[in-house]
Amino acid sequence: MKPESILELHLKSALSKCSSPGSPQRLHMAMHHAVFPGGARIRPRLCLAIADSFDNYDKNLAIAAAVAIEFLHCA
């Protein structure tokens, strides 16, 4: 799977965790609209590239940081 696809999958997963059954639908729609459809996703890709430049790194932590960076950018 391409790194871009993996990132998109993690973005969707993180966004779904933000909306609980009792959360306002309009809020979820606004968050989804802010993040998707995305652009080039340069910031999270740069984050992952920097993490990948190290020999020993926590891939899950790097992905979580990349997702957080993209969410902050879209806010």
DSSP file (Angstrom, degrees, kcal/mol; ACC not computed):
  #  RESIDUE AA STRUCTURE BP1 BP2  ACC     N-H-->O    O-->H-N    N-H-->O    O-->H-N    TCO  KAPPA ALPHA  PHI   PSI    X-CA   Y-CA   Z-CA
    1    1 A M              0   0    0      0, 0.0     5,-0.0     0, 0.0     0, 0.0   0.000 360.0 360.0 360.0 138.8    0.0    0.0    0.0
    2    2 A K     >  -     0   0    0      1,-0.1     4,-2.2     4,-0.0     3,-0.3  -0.337 360.0-119.5 -67.8 148.7    1.3    3.5   -0.9
    3    3 A P  H  > S+     0   0    0      0, 0.0     4,-2.4     0, 0.0     5,-0.2   0.855 115.2  56.3 -57.1 -34.5    2.3    5.8    2.0
    4    4 A E  H  > S+     0   0    0      2,-0.2     4,-2.4     1,-0.2     5,-0.2   0.903 107.5  47.7 -64.1 -40.6   -0.4    8.3    0.8
    5    5 A S  H  > S+     0   0    0     -3,-0.3     4,-2.3     2,-0.2    -1,-0.2   0.893 110.7  51.2 -67.4 -39.9   -3.1    5.6    1.1
    6    6 A I  H  X S+     0   0    0     -4,-2.2     4,-2.2     2,-0.2    -2,-0.2   0.919 110.5  49.4 -62.8 -43.1   -1.9    4.6    4.6
    7    7 A L  H  X S+     0   0    0     -4,-2.4     4,-2.5     1,-0.2    -2,-0.2   0.926 110.4  49.8 -62.2 -45.7   -2.0    8.2    5.7
    8    8 A E  H  X S+     0   0    0     -4,-2.4     4,-2.5     1,-0.2    -1,-0.2   0.901 109.7  52.2 -60.1 -41.3   -5.5    8.6    4.3
    9    9 A L  H  X S+     0   0    0     -4,-2.3     4,-2.2     1,-0.2    -1,-0.2   0.911 111.4  46.0 -61.3 -43.5   -6.6    5.5    6.1
   10   10 A H  H  X S+     0   0    0     -4,-2.2     4,-2.5     2,-0.2    -2,-0.2   0.849 110.4  53.5 -70.5 -34.1   -5.2    6.7    9.4
   11   11 A L  H  X S+     0   0    0     -4,-2.5     4,-2.3     2,-0.2    -2,-0.2   0.932 111.1  46.2 -64.0 -44.8   -6.8   10.2    8.9
   12   12 A K  H  X S+     0   0    0     -4,-2.5     4,-2.2     2,-0.2    -2,-0.2   0.903 113.1  50.0 -63.5 -41.2  -10.2    8.6    8.4
   13   13 A S  H  X S+     0   0    0     -4,-2.2     4,-1.4     2,-0.2    -2,-0.2   0.923 111.8  47.0 -64.2 -44.6   -9.7    6.3   11.4
   14   14 A A  H  X S+     0   0    0     -4,-2.5     4,-0.9     1,-0.2    -2,-0.2   0.893 111.9  50.9 -65.2 -39.4   -8.7    9.2   13.7
   15   15 A L  H >X S+     0   0    0     -4,-2.3     4,-0.7     1,-0.2     3,-0.6   0.885 107.0  53.5 -66.2 -37.7  -11.6   11.3   12.5
   16   16 A S  H >< S+     0   0    0     -4,-2.2     3,-0.6     1,-0.2    -1,-0.2   0.829 104.7  55.7 -67.2 -29.6  -14.1    8.5   13.2
   17   17 A K  H 3< S+     0   0    0     -4,-1.4    -1,-0.2     1,-0.2    -2,-0.2   0.737 100.8  60.7 -71.6 -21.9  -12.7    8.3   16.7
   18   18 A C  H << S+     0   0    0     -4,-0.9     2,-0.7    -3,-0.6    -1,-0.2   0.697  96.1  67.4 -78.3 -19.3  -13.5   12.0   17.2
   19   19 A S    <<  -     0   0    0     -4,-0.7    -1,-0.1    -3,-0.6     6,-0.0  -0.897  65.2-172.9-110.6 116.6  -17.2   11.5   16.6
   20   20 A S    >   -     0   0    0     -2,-0.7     3,-1.8     1,-0.1    -2,-0.0  -0.550  43.5 -97.7 -96.1 167.6  -19.2    9.6   19.1
   21   21 A P  T 3  S+     0   0    0      0, 0.0     4,-0.1     0, 0.0    -1,-0.1   0.796 124.8  47.9 -56.8 -28.0  -22.9    8.6   18.6
   22   22 A G  T 3  S+     0   0    0      2,-0.1     3,-0.1     3,-0.0    -3,-0.0   0.473  87.4 109.3 -92.5  -1.1  -24.0   11.6   20.7
   23   23 A S  S <  S-     0   0    0     -3,-1.8     2,-0.1     1,-0.1    -4,-0.1  -0.432  83.1 -91.1 -77.3 150.6  -21.8   14.2   18.9
   24   24 A P     >  -     0   0    0      0, 0.0     4,-1.8     0, 0.0     3,-0.2  -0.363  26.8-141.4 -62.4 132.9  -23.5   16.8   16.7
   25   25 A Q  H  > S+     0   0    0      1,-0.2     4,-2.6     2,-0.2     5,-0.2   0.868 100.8  56.6 -62.5 -38.5  -23.7   15.6   13.1
   26   26 A R  H  > S+     0   0    0      1,-0.2     4,-2.3     2,-0.2    -1,-0.2   0.869 105.1  52.0 -63.8 -36.0  -22.9   19.1   11.8
   27   27 A L  H  > S+     0   0    0     -3,-0.2     4,-2.5     2,-0.2    -1,-0.2   0.934 110.6  47.4 -65.0 -45.8  -19.7   19.2   13.8
   28   28 A H  H  X S+     0   0    0     -4,-1.8     4,-2.6     1,-0.2    -2,-0.2   0.912 112.3  49.8 -61.7 -42.4  -18.6   15.8   12.3
   29   29 A M  H  X S+     0   0    0     -4,-2.6     4,-2.5     2,-0.2    -1,-0.2   0.898 110.8  49.7 -64.0 -39.8  -19.5   17.0    8.8
   30   30 A A  H  X S+     0   0    0     -4,-2.3     4,-1.9     2,-0.2    -2,-0.2   0.908 111.7  48.1 -66.0 -41.7  -17.5   20.2    9.3
   31   31 A M  H  X S+     0   0    0     -4,-2.5     4,-1.5     2,-0.2     5,-0.2   0.920 112.9  48.5 -64.0 -43.1  -14.5   18.3   10.5
   32   32 A H  H  X S+     0   0    0     -4,-2.6     4,-3.1     1,-0.2    -2,-0.2   0.910 110.6  50.9 -63.1 -42.2  -14.7   15.9    7.6
   33   33 A H  H  < S+     0   0    0     -4,-2.5    -1,-0.2     1,-0.2    -2,-0.2   0.844 108.4  52.9 -64.8 -33.7  -15.1   18.8    5.1
   34   34 A A  H  < S+     0   0    0     -4,-1.9    -1,-0.2    -5,-0.2    -2,-0.2   0.831 120.3  31.6 -70.9 -31.7  -12.0   20.5    6.6
   35   35 A V  H  < S+     0   0    0     -4,-1.5    -2,-0.2    -3,-0.2    -3,-0.2   0.819 104.4  89.0 -97.5 -35.8   -9.8   17.3    6.2
   36   36 A F  S  < S+     0   0    0     -4,-3.1    -1,-0.2    -5,-0.2     2,-0.1  -0.933  79.0  32.1-119.9 141.2  -11.2   15.6    3.1
   37   37 A P  S    S-     0   0    0      0, 0.0    -1,-0.2     0, 0.0     2,-0.1   0.544  92.4-159.8 -76.3 142.6  -10.6   15.9    0.2
   38   38 A G        -     0   0    0      1,-0.2    -2,-0.1    -2,-0.1    -3,-0.1  -0.331  10.5-133.9 -87.9 168.0   -7.0   16.6    1.0
   39   39 A G        -     0   0    0     -2,-0.1    -1,-0.2    -3,-0.0     0, 0.0   0.338  65.9 -46.1 -90.6-134.5   -4.3   18.3   -1.0
   40   40 A A        -     0   0    0      1,-0.0     5,-0.1     5,-0.0    -2,-0.0   0.628  64.8-137.5 -79.0 -13.2   -0.8   17.0   -1.3
   41   41 A R     >  +     0   0    0      1,-0.1     4,-1.9     3,-0.1     5,-0.2   0.911  42.1 161.9  56.1  44.8   -0.5   16.3    2.5
   42   42 A I  H  >  +     0   0    0      1,-0.2     4,-2.6     2,-0.2     5,-0.2   0.911  63.6  54.9 -63.1 -44.7    3.0   17.7    2.4
   43   43 A R  H  > S+     0   0    0      1,-0.2     4,-2.1     2,-0.2    -1,-0.2   0.937 112.3  39.8 -61.1 -51.1    3.2   18.3    6.2
   44   44 A P  H  > S+     0   0    0      0, 0.0     4,-2.4     0, 0.0    -1,-0.2   0.871 115.3  53.2 -68.5 -32.1    2.4   14.8    7.3
   45   45 A R  H  X S+     0   0    0     -4,-1.9     4,-2.2     2,-0.2    -2,-0.2   0.893 109.2  49.4 -66.2 -37.7    4.5   13.3    4.5
   46   46 A L  H  X S+     0   0    0     -4,-2.6     4,-2.4     2,-0.2    -1,-0.2   0.902 109.3  52.4 -65.6 -40.8    7.4   15.4    5.6
   47   47 A C  H  X S+     0   0    0     -4,-2.1     4,-2.2    -5,-0.2    -2,-0.2   0.927 112.0  45.3 -59.3 -46.2    6.9   14.2    9.2
   48   48 A L  H  X S+     0   0    0     -4,-2.4     4,-2.3     1,-0.2    -1,-0.2   0.862 111.3  52.9 -67.7 -35.7    6.9   10.6    8.1
   49   49 A A  H  X S+     0   0    0     -4,-2.2     4,-0.9     2,-0.2    -2,-0.2   0.895 109.6  48.7 -66.6 -39.7   10.0   11.2    5.9
   50   50 A I  H >< S+     0   0    0     -4,-2.4     3,-0.8     2,-0.2     4,-0.3   0.933 112.6  47.7 -65.4 -45.0   11.9   12.7    8.8
   51   51 A A  H >< S+     0   0    0     -4,-2.2     3,-1.5     1,-0.2    -2,-0.2   0.900 108.8  55.2 -61.4 -39.7   10.9    9.8   11.1
   52   52 A D  H 3< S+     0   0    0     -4,-2.3    -1,-0.2     1,-0.3    -2,-0.2   0.698  93.4  70.2 -68.1 -19.0   11.9    7.3    8.3
   53   53 A S  T << S+     0   0    0     -4,-0.9     2,-0.3    -3,-0.8    -1,-0.3   0.639  87.3  81.0 -74.4 -12.1   15.4    8.9    8.2
   54   54 A F  S <  S-     0   0    0     -3,-1.5     3,-0.2    -4,-0.3     0, 0.0  -0.697  78.9-136.5 -93.1 147.8   16.1    7.4   11.6
   55   55 A D  S    S+     0   0    0     -2,-0.3     2,-0.6     1,-0.2    -1,-0.1   0.915  92.6  31.1 -68.3 -44.0   17.2    3.8   12.0
   56   56 A N  S    S+     0   0    0      2,-0.0     2,-0.3     0, 0.0    -1,-0.2  -0.920  78.4 141.1-125.2 106.2   15.0    2.9   14.9
   57   57 A Y        -     0   0    0     -2,-0.6     2,-0.9    -3,-0.2     3,-0.1  -0.970  55.0-105.7-142.6 158.0   11.7    4.7   15.3
   58   58 A D     >  -     0   0    0     -2,-0.3     4,-2.2     1,-0.2     5,-0.2  -0.749  27.5-162.9 -85.5 107.4    8.2    3.9   16.4
   59   59 A K  H  > S+     0   0    0     -2,-0.9     4,-2.3     1,-0.2     5,-0.2   0.877  88.5  52.1 -61.3 -40.1    6.2    3.8   13.2
   60   60 A N  H  > S+     0   0    0      1,-0.2     4,-2.4     2,-0.2    -1,-0.2   0.889 109.9  49.0 -64.8 -39.0    2.8    4.1   15.0
   61   61 A L  H  > S+     0   0    0      2,-0.2     4,-2.2     1,-0.2    -1,-0.2   0.894 110.4  51.0 -67.1 -39.2    4.0    7.1   16.9
   62   62 A A  H  X S+     0   0    0     -4,-2.2     4,-2.3     2,-0.2    -2,-0.2   0.905 111.4  47.6 -64.3 -41.5    5.3    8.7   13.6
   63   63 A I  H  X S+     0   0    0     -4,-2.3     4,-2.6     2,-0.2    -2,-0.2   0.911 110.7  51.5 -66.2 -42.1    1.9    8.1   12.0
   64   64 A A  H  X S+     0   0    0     -4,-2.4     4,-2.3     1,-0.2    -2,-0.2   0.899 111.3  48.0 -61.7 -40.3    0.0    9.5   14.9
   65   65 A A  H  X S+     0   0    0     -4,-2.2     4,-2.5     2,-0.2    -2,-0.2   0.906 110.9  50.9 -65.8 -41.7    2.2   12.7   14.8
   66   66 A A  H  X S+     0   0    0     -4,-2.3     4,-2.0     2,-0.2    -2,-0.2   0.909 111.1  48.1 -62.8 -42.4    1.7   13.0   11.1
   67   67 A V  H  X S+     0   0    0     -4,-2.6     4,-2.5     2,-0.2    -1,-0.2   0.920 111.6  50.1 -63.6 -44.4   -2.1   12.7   11.5
   68   68 A A  H  X S+     0   0    0     -4,-2.3     4,-2.5     1,-0.2    -2,-0.2   0.900 109.3  51.5 -62.1 -41.1   -2.0   15.3   14.3
   69   69 A I  H  X S+     0   0    0     -4,-2.5     4,-2.2     1,-0.2    -1,-0.2   0.910 110.9  48.0 -62.3 -42.3    0.0   17.7   12.2
   70   70 A E  H  X S+     0   0    0     -4,-2.0     4,-2.2     2,-0.2    -2,-0.2   0.904 111.0  50.7 -67.0 -40.6   -2.5   17.4    9.4
   71   71 A F  H  X S+     0   0    0     -4,-2.5     4,-1.1     2,-0.2    -2,-0.2   0.919 111.1  48.6 -62.7 -42.8   -5.5   18.0   11.7
   72   72 A L  H  < S+     0   0    0     -4,-2.5     3,-0.4     1,-0.2    -1,-0.2   0.901 110.9  51.0 -63.5 -40.0   -3.9   21.1   13.1
   73   73 A H  H  < S+     0   0    0     -4,-2.2    -1,-0.2     1,-0.2    -2,-0.2   0.893 112.0  46.5 -63.3 -39.3   -3.1   22.4    9.7
   74   74 A C  H  <        0   0    0     -4,-2.2    -1,-0.2     1,-0.2    -2,-0.2   0.640 360.0 360.0 -79.4 -14.4   -6.8   21.8    8.6
   75   75 A A     <        0   0    0     -4,-1.1    -1,-0.2    -3,-0.4    -2,-0.1   0.497 360.0 360.0 -68.5 360.0   -8.2   23.5   11.7
